[in-house]
């Protein structure tokens, strides 16, 4: 996953997977989802990102499900 921020247009682009976009769906006035042919989300565009996504406070946290990891280690 990659997050790109375009300062000149105050637009955030969140890219989830590297697939060809088949369709773009408007979720709200400022949020759009790009979908591939299988219905997977390819990317999300957020217009006016500072106001709509509190982009200045963006952070990333990976949450590990320890019980799941233990099951994988046993298998």
C-alpha positions in Angstrom: 0.0 0.0 0.0 1.2 3.5 -0.9 -0.1 6.9 0.1 0.6 9.9 -2.1 -0.2 13.4 -1.2 -0.4 16.1 -3.9 0.1 19.5 -2.1 -0.9 21.6 -5.1 -4.4 20.0 -5.3 -4.7 18.9 -1.6 -5.5 15.4 -2.9 -4.5 12.1 -1.2 -4.2 8.9 -3.3 -4.1 5.6 -1.4 -3.0 2.8 -3.7 -3.9 -0.7 -2.4 -3.0 -3.0 -5.3 -1.4 -2.6 -8.7 -4.3 -3.6 -11.0 -5.9 -1.9 -14.0 -8.8 0.3 -13.0 -12.1 -0.9 -14.5 -14.5 1.6 -12.8 -14.4 4.6 -10.5 -17.2 5.0 -8.0 -18.0 8.2 -6.2 -18.5 7.5 -2.6 -19.1 11.1 -1.6 -18.5 14.5 -3.0 -14.7 14.2 -2.2 -14.0 10.5 -2.1 -13.6 8.1 -5.0 -12.8 4.4 -5.2 -11.1 2.8 -8.2 -12.2 -0.8 -8.7 -10.7 -3.6 -10.9 -12.8 -6.1 -13.0 -13.0 -8.5 -10.1 -14.5 -5.8 -7.8 -11.3 -5.3 -5.7 -10.4 -1.8 -4.5 -7.4 -0.6 -6.5 -7.1 2.9 -5.0 -9.0 5.6 -3.1 -8.8 9.3 -3.9 -9.6 11.9 -1.2 -10.1 15.5 -2.4 -9.6 18.3 0.1 -7.6 15.7 2.1 -6.4 18.0 4.9 -10.1 18.8 5.8 -11.6 15.4 5.0 -8.9 13.0 6.1 -6.9 14.9 8.8 -3.9 14.1 6.7 -1.5 16.1 8.8 -2.0 13.4 11.5 -1.6 10.4 9.3 0.2 7.4 10.9 0.5 3.7 10.3 0.2 1.0 12.9 0.5 -2.7 12.1 -1.6 -4.8 14.5 -0.5 -8.4 15.0 -3.0 -11.1 16.0 -0.7 -13.2 18.3 -3.1 -16.1 18.5 -3.2 -16.3 14.7 0.6 -16.2 14.5 0.9 -19.0 17.1 -1.5 -21.2 15.0 0.6 -20.5 11.9 3.8 -21.5 13.8 2.3 -24.8 14.9 1.1 -25.7 11.4 
